Amino acid sequence: MQRRGIVTGAACAGTALLAVVLYAINQQHPLSVLGTALLIALAATAAGGLLGFLFGIPRAVRAHRTSSRRTSARGTTPTPTWSRSPTG
């Protein structure tokens, strides 16, 4: 399912890039148009990454706390998968 999202995102980015290039070709200063479009895309990507980071961290912490509460409520401690067996 994650691969589908990556393919969809790449297709959208490619379509947007093609649209900007086709628009820039018809302008008097195409490199200026491409540079401006690149800066806008970079700013939008940075803003999205920052917002995703800010709102993704609390959700991850909350999920970790919830799973540890469930474990302690049962009174059992999960065995780490990396621990050695008693025989060796």
MIDO-770868 format. One record per residue: y, z, x of N, C-alpha, C in turn. Coordinates in steps of 0.1 Angstrom, whole numbers, padded with zeros to 4 digits, always signed. Layout:
YZXYZXYZX...
This chain:
-0012+0000+0008+0000+0000+0000+0013+0000+0009+0012+0007+0020+0024+0007+0029+0026-0006+0035+0016-0014+0038+0018-0027+0044+0025-0036+0034+0022-0035+0021+0029-0043+0011+0044-0040+0011+0048-0027+0013+0062-0024+0014+0069-0030+0026+0062-0030+0037+0067-0036+0049+0069-0051+0048+0059-0057+0042+0061-0072+0040+0072-0075+0030+0073-0067+0019+0084-0069+0010+0098-0067+0016+0099-0057+0024+0111-0054+0031+0115-0065+0041+0105-0070+0048+0107-0081+0058+0112-0094+0051+0105-0096+0039+0109-0108+0031+0123-0107+0026+0127-0095+0022+0141-0093+0017+0151-0095+0028+0148-0089+0040+0157-0090+0051+0158-0104+0056+0147-0112+0056+0147-0126+0060+0155-0134+0051+0154-0132+0038+0162-0139+0028+0176-0136+0029+0180-0124+0031+0194-0120+0033+0200-0127+0046+0192-0127+0057+0197-0133+0069+0199-0148+0067+0189-0154+0060+0191-0169+0058+0203-0171+0049+0206-0163+0039+0218-0165+0031+0230-0164+0039+0231-0154+0048+0243-0152+0056+0245-0163+0066+0234-0168+0072+0235-0179+0081+0240-0192+0074+0234-0194+0062+0238-0206+0055+0253-0205+0051+0257-0193+0047+0271-0191+0044+0280-0193+0056+0276-0188+0067+0284-0188+0080+0286-0202+0085+0276-0211+0083+0276-0224+0088+0288-0232+0081+0291-0229+0069+0302-0236+0062+0315-0230+0064+0317-0220+0072+0330-0213+0075+0336-0219+0087+0349-0216+0089+0356-0221+0100+0352-0213+0113+0349-0201+0112+0345-0192+0124+0331-0186+0121+0321-0194+0122+0307-0188+0118+0303-0176+0126+0306-0175+0139+0302-0164+0147+0309-0151+0142+0321-0152+0138+0329-0141+0132+0322-0136+0119+0318-0145+0111+0311-0141+0099+0297-0135+0102+0290-0140+0111+0277-0134+0115+0279-0121+0121+0289-0119+0129+0291-0106+0136+0295-0095+0125+0303-0099+0116+0307-0090+0105+0295-0086+0097+0287-0096+0093+0275-0093+0085+0266-0084+0093+0264-0086+0106+0256-0078+0114+0261-0063+0114+0274-0061+0116+0279-0048+0116+0278-0041+0103+0279-0048+0092+0277-0042+0078+0263-0038+0076+0254-0047+0081+0239-0044+0079+0235-0032+0088+0241-0031+0100+0238-0020+0109+0243-0007+0103+0255-0007+0097+0261+0005+0091+0253+0009+0079+0249+0000+0071+0241+0004+0059+0227+0009+0063+0221+0004+0074+0208+0009+0079+0210+0023+0085+0221+0025+0092+0223+0039+0097+0226+0049+0086+0233+0045+0076+0236+0054+0065+0223+0057+0058+0215+0047+0055+0202+0050+0048+0193+0058+0056+0193+0056+0069+0184+0064+0078+0189+0079+0078+0202+0081+0079+0207+0094+0079+0204+0102+0066+0206+0095+0055+0204+0101+0042+0189+0104+0040+0180+0095+0045+0166+0097+0044+0162+0109+0052+0168+0110+0064+0164+0121+0073+0169+0134+0067+0181+0135+0061+0186+0147+0055+0178+0152+0043+0174+0142+0035+0167+0146+0023+0152+0146+0025+0147+0140+0035+0133+0140+0038+0128+0153+0044+0136+0159+0053+0132+0171+0060+0129+0183+0050+0138+0186+0041+0136+0197+0032+0123+0195+0023+0121+0183+0020+0109+0180+0012+0096+0182+0020+0096+0178+0032+0085+0180+0041+0082+0195+0044+0093+0203+0045+0092+0217+0048+0087+0224+0035+0092+0220+0023+0087+0226+0011+0072+0223+0008+0068+0211+0012+0054+0207+0010+0045+0216+0019+0050+0218+0031+0042+0227+0041+0041+0241+0036+0052+0246+0031+0052+0260+0025+0043+0261+0013+0043+0252+0005+0035+0252-0007+0020+0252-0004+0016+0244+0006+0002+0243+0010-0002+0256+0017+0007+0262+0024+0003+0275+0031+0003+0286+0021+0011+0286+0010+0010+0296-0001-0004+0295-0008-0008+0283-0011-0020+0281-0018-0032+0286-0009-0031+0284+0004-0042+0289+0012-0042+0304+0013-0031+0311+0014-0030+0325+0014-0034+0331+0001-0031+0325-0010-0034+0330-0024-0049+0330-0025-0057+0321-0019-0071+0321-0020-0078+0332-0011-0070+0337-0002-0075+0347+0007-0083+0341+0019-0083+0328+0021-0090+0322+0031-0081+0315+0041-0086+0315+0053-0078+0308+0064-0085+0296+0068-0078+0284+0067-0085+0272+0071-0089+0272+0086-0100+0266+0088-0105+0265+0102-0100+0253+0108-0093+0254+0120-0088+0243+0127-0099+0233+0131-0096+0220+0130-0106+0210+0133-0108+0209+0148-0099+0215+0156-0100+0214+0170-0108+0225+0177-0111+0235+0168-0118+0247+0174-0132+0244+0179-0137+0251+0188-0150+0249+0194-0161+0255+0185-0172+0249+0185-0183+0255+0177-0189+0267+0185-0196+0277+0179-0201+0289+0186-0211+0285+0197-0218+0274+0196-0228+0270+0205-0222+0263+0218-0210+0259+0217-0206+0252+0229-0192+0249+0231
